[in-house]
Amino acid sequence: MTISEETRTQIVTLVRDFVSREVEPVADKYDHEDIYPSELVEVMKQMGLFGITISEDYGGLGLDHLALASIFEELSKGWMSLSGVIGTHHIMASIISEHGTDEQKRKFLPKMATGEIRGGLGLTEPDAGSDVQNISTVATREGDQYLISGRKMFITNAENGNAFAVLVKTDRDAVPRYRGMSCFIVTKPNTGLSVGQHIDKLGYRGLDTSELIFENCKVGIDNLVGGIEGHGFKHVMSGLEPGRINVAARAVGVATAALEAALNYSKQRHAFGVPIAKHQAIQMKLADMATKIQAARLLTIEAAKKKDSGNRVDLEAGMAKLFATEVCGEVTLEAMRIHGGYGYTKDYPVERYYREAPLMIIGEGTNEMQKLVIARRLLDNYNR
């Protein structure tokens, strides 16, 4: 799925204007007070941002992953938490689009495209993060339905979302373990599904992150993704490929915002009789920051293009996510250092950028796990 450069430019410009006009003026307030951006979400629904990559056949915008990456970069420049509202939503949409039955596509995708259904991903558990095969949430079949029991942790959209792609075990004795995993679409309200603790986070604030508790949660067999047990691990891992592209794009966006803040401040702040931008020590920092951001952006673009060509992209998406998020961590710290003491206060947005960066290093698969994925794919390719 590819679109014209003109179409991509138009939608990105529209998003950039939205961020400048409506997001940037309120981002700090929403973040500091941990306010869910209901009004902004409504505008995003009207703009069609809940259906970025969903096919036009199901009411979506039908854009490619290169457009998705550009949109996530622009949103994150304004306020990274806002991109989280549609982040795992699009992972769930990708899982259904690529692996769902025709009936599941007709049932869920049109409402996801409009934002009536707001999706999330139920993957992480209290005792299973990077070790996905160690999940303990189970689904037991009873007639034409399943009973799901377990807990999922750090779930974005848990409170304000109403549908989740949930990875469970349907065969606890399967060897290897991933062959006993299945993915279900679980909707709210459901008497067996409740929202647990609201997690108070360092960054990524204003966005609901909570625990989901399943207690004999009844789910119909028609909500088993693909209609066949044992393929859930593959379904979710494929959904994480575009997820890692969007996280890489978020990192590029936050890093770019931090660079722009540093550039602006360095021209205004004087030391030893001249703007600090005139000092070589600051110039070297700015040069390194800009160069690394551009390299991260190009890696993200390359991964998005390869995804759009229909190829497997766990290697490229892993590289983009790894590099871009580490660069974001470096750049936001350097931006804070350029601001000096003021950068450590809440009067300037660089402290928010600094708090946002770690989430992307940890989330969507830790960067330590990304290195393992990259190495394994490199070794596989080398042996061909």
GITA-V716218 format. One record per residue. RES is the residue in one letter. PHI is phi as a letter, one per 40 degrees, with the letter a starting at -180 (none if undefined). BURIAL is + if it has 24 or more other ideal C-beta (glycine too) atoms within 12 Angstrom, else -. D_FIRST is the distance of its C-alpha to the first C-alpha in Angstrom with 2 decimals. Layout:
BEGIN
((RES;PHI;BURIAL;D_FIRST) (RES;PHI;BURIAL;D_FIRST))
END
This chain:
BEGIN
((M;none;+;0.00) (T;b;-;3.80) (I;b;+;6.95) (S;c;-;10.52) (E;c;-;12.96) (E;c;-;15.24) (T;c;-;13.17) (R;c;+;12.56) (T;c;-;16.28) (Q;c;-;17.44) (I;c;+;16.10) (V;c;+;17.34) (T;c;-;20.60) (L;c;+;20.98) (V;c;+;20.71) (R;c;+;23.09) (D;c;-;25.55) (F;c;+;25.46) (V;c;+;26.25) (S;c;-;29.01) (R;c;-;30.54) (E;b;+;30.44) (V;c;+;29.56) (E;d;+;31.61) (P;c;-;34.89) (V;b;+;34.88) (A;d;+;33.06) (D;c;+;36.30) (K;c;-;38.15) (Y;c;+;35.51) (D;c;+;35.22) (H;c;-;38.97) (E;c;-;39.82) (D;f;-;36.95) (I;c;-;35.95) (Y;c;+;32.86) (P;c;+;31.01) (S;d;-;30.99) (E;c;-;31.09) (L;c;+;28.16) (V;c;+;26.10) (E;c;-;26.90) (V;c;+;25.65) (M;c;+;22.36) (K;c;+;22.06) (Q;c;-;22.81) (M;c;+;20.21) (G;g;+;17.48) (L;c;+;16.98) (F;c;+;17.29) (G;b;+;14.04) (I;d;+;11.83) (T;b;+;8.83) (I;c;+;10.35) (S;d;+;9.00) (E;c;-;11.05) (D;c;-;12.75) (Y;b;+;14.46) (G;g;+;15.24) (G;c;+;12.80) (L;c;+;11.41) (G;g;+;7.74) (L;c;+;7.29) (D;c;+;5.65) (H;c;+;8.37) (L;c;+;10.10) (A;c;+;10.89) (L;d;+;11.96) (A;c;+;14.20) (S;c;+;15.66) (I;c;+;16.46) (F;c;+;18.11) (E;c;+;20.05) (E;c;+;21.41) (L;c;+;22.39) (S;c;+;24.10) (K;c;+;26.04) (G;c;+;27.63) (W;a;+;28.10) (M;c;+;26.24) (S;d;+;27.31) (L;c;+;25.29) (S;c;+;22.00) (G;c;+;23.43) (V;c;+;23.45) (I;b;+;19.66) (G;c;+;19.24) (T;c;+;20.16) (H;d;+;19.05) (H;c;+;15.39) (I;c;+;16.42) (M;c;+;17.90) (A;c;+;14.94) (S;c;+;12.82) (I;c;+;15.80) (I;c;+;16.06) (S;c;+;12.46) (E;c;+;12.59) (H;b;+;16.33) (G;c;+;17.90) (T;c;-;19.66) (D;d;-;18.76) (E;c;-;21.65) (Q;c;+;20.58) (K;c;+;17.18) (R;c;-;19.22) (K;c;-;21.85) (F;b;+;20.14) (L;c;+;16.67) (P;d;+;18.02) (K;c;+;20.82) (M;c;+;18.78) (A;c;+;16.61) (T;c;+;19.96) (G;g;+;21.60) (E;c;-;24.23) (I;c;+;23.27) (R;b;+;23.15) (G;c;+;22.07) (G;a;+;23.29) (L;b;+;23.60) (G;c;+;26.97) (L;b;+;27.24) (T;c;+;30.05) (E;b;+;33.65) (P;d;-;37.02) (D;b;-;37.65) (A;a;+;34.17) (G;b;-;31.79) (S;c;+;30.49) (D;c;-;32.21) (V;c;+;29.79) (Q;c;+;31.62) (N;c;-;34.72) (I;c;+;33.62) (S;b;+;36.39) (T;c;+;34.80) (V;b;+;35.37) (A;b;+;34.54) (T;b;+;37.30) (R;c;-;36.84) (E;b;-;39.42) (G;g;-;38.98) (D;c;-;35.77) (Q;a;-;34.99) (Y;b;+;34.81) (L;b;+;36.87) (I;b;+;35.18) (S;b;+;37.49) (G;i;+;36.94) (R;b;+;35.94) (K;b;+;32.75) (M;b;+;33.24) (F;f;+;31.50) (I;c;+;29.11) (T;c;+;27.21) (N;g;+;27.31) (A;d;+;30.09) (E;c;+;32.29) (N;c;+;30.05) (G;c;+;27.23) (N;b;+;27.72) (A;a;+;25.44) (F;a;+;24.89) (A;c;+;23.20) (V;b;+;26.43) (L;c;+;27.03) (V;b;+;30.42) (K;b;+;32.65) (T;b;+;33.36) (D;b;-;35.40) (R;c;-;37.51) (D;b;-;39.05) (A;c;-;35.96) (V;b;-;36.10) (P;c;-;33.97) (R;c;-;33.46) (Y;c;+;29.67) (R;c;-;30.03) (G;b;+;31.86) (M;b;+;29.17) (S;b;+;27.17) (C;b;+;24.88) (F;b;+;25.90) (I;c;+;24.72) (V;b;+;27.93) (T;b;+;28.51) (K;b;+;31.26) (P;c;-;34.03) (N;a;+;35.34) (T;c;-;38.98) (G;c;+;38.19) (L;b;+;35.79) (S;b;-;37.18) (V;c;+;36.24) (G;c;+;38.49) (Q;c;-;39.35) (H;c;-;37.55) (I;c;+;37.01) (D;c;-;38.44) (K;b;+;36.37) (L;c;-;37.11) (G;b;+;33.96) (Y;f;+;30.81) (R;c;+;33.30) (G;g;+;32.90) (L;b;+;30.23) (D;c;+;31.52) (T;b;+;31.63) (S;a;+;33.81) (E;c;+;34.84) (L;b;+;33.88) (I;b;+;36.74) (F;b;+;36.39) (E;b;-;39.71) (N;f;-;39.46) (C;c;+;36.37) (K;c;+;35.73) (V;b;+;32.23) (G;c;+;31.65) (I;c;+;30.42) (D;c;-;27.58) (N;b;+;26.17) (L;c;+;25.94) (V;d;+;22.25) (G;g;+;21.52) (G;g;+;25.14) (I;b;-;26.51) (E;c;+;28.48) (G;g;+;28.16) (H;b;+;24.41) (G;c;+;24.15) (F;c;+;24.38) (K;c;+;21.37) (H;c;+;19.38) (V;c;+;20.46) (M;c;+;20.09) (S;c;+;16.42) (G;c;+;16.08) (L;c;+;18.04) (E;c;+;15.63) (P;c;+;13.43) (G;c;+;16.88) (R;c;+;18.39) (I;c;+;15.85) (N;c;+;16.74) (V;c;+;20.38) (A;c;+;20.31) (A;c;+;19.00) (R;d;+;21.78) (A;c;+;24.27) (V;c;+;23.39) (G;c;+;23.86) (V;c;+;27.19) (A;c;+;28.41) (T;c;+;27.71) (A;c;+;29.63) (A;c;+;32.45) (L;c;+;32.60) (E;c;+;32.81) (A;c;+;35.52) (A;c;+;37.40) (L;c;+;37.25) (N;c;-;38.58) (Y;c;+;41.29) (S;c;+;42.41) (K;c;-;43.20) (Q;c;-;45.22) (R;c;+;47.08) (H;b;-;50.21) (A;a;-;52.09) (F;f;-;55.09) (G;g;-;55.13) (V;b;-;51.61) (P;d;-;48.04) (I;c;+;46.79) (A;c;+;43.92) (K;c;-;46.69) (H;c;-;47.45) (Q;c;-;45.97) (A;c;-;45.40) (I;c;+;42.98) (Q;d;-;41.36) (M;c;-;40.66) (K;c;+;39.00) (L;c;+;36.79) (A;c;-;35.83) (D;c;+;34.91) (M;c;+;32.92) (A;c;+;30.86) (T;c;-;30.26) (K;c;+;29.11) (I;c;+;26.74) (Q;c;-;25.11) (A;c;+;24.83) (A;c;+;23.26) (R;c;+;20.72) (L;c;-;19.80) (L;c;+;19.52) (T;c;+;17.17) (I;c;+;14.95) (E;c;+;15.08) (A;c;+;14.18) (A;c;+;11.13) (K;c;+;9.95) (K;c;+;10.89) (K;c;+;9.16) (D;c;+;5.71) (S;c;-;7.35) (G;g;-;8.21) (N;c;-;11.74) (R;c;-;14.42) (V;b;+;14.98) (D;c;+;18.20) (L;c;+;20.12) (E;c;+;18.08) (A;c;+;17.49) (G;c;+;21.19) (M;c;+;22.32) (A;c;+;20.54) (K;c;+;21.90) (L;d;+;25.31) (F;c;+;25.84) (A;c;+;24.49) (T;c;+;26.49) (E;c;+;29.61) (V;c;+;29.39) (C;d;+;29.11) (G;c;+;32.26) (E;c;+;34.08) (V;c;+;33.17) (T;c;+;34.10) (L;c;+;37.40) (E;c;+;38.09) (A;c;+;37.39) (M;c;+;39.91) (R;c;+;42.40) (I;c;+;42.14) (H;c;+;42.96) (G;g;-;45.90) (G;d;-;47.61) (Y;c;-;45.73) (G;c;+;42.44) (Y;c;-;43.93) (T;b;-;44.59) (K;c;-;42.47) (D;c;-;43.25) (Y;b;+;40.36) (P;c;+;36.70) (V;c;+;36.65) (E;c;+;38.27) (R;c;+;35.31) (Y;d;+;32.82) (Y;c;+;35.08) (R;c;+;35.05) (E;c;+;31.30) (A;d;+;30.61) (P;c;+;32.05) (L;d;+;29.79) (M;c;+;26.74) (I;c;+;28.81) (I;c;+;29.78) (G;c;+;26.83) (E;f;+;23.72) (G;g;+;25.87) (T;d;+;28.80) (N;c;+;28.64) (E;c;-;31.27) (M;c;+;28.99) (Q;c;+;26.14) (K;c;-;28.62) (L;c;-;29.38) (V;c;+;25.78) (I;c;+;25.32) (A;c;-;28.64) (R;c;-;28.00) (R;c;-;24.71) (L;c;-;26.52) (L;c;-;29.40) (D;c;-;27.28) (N;c;-;25.62) (Y;c;-;29.07) (N;c;-;30.58) (R;c;-;28.27))
END
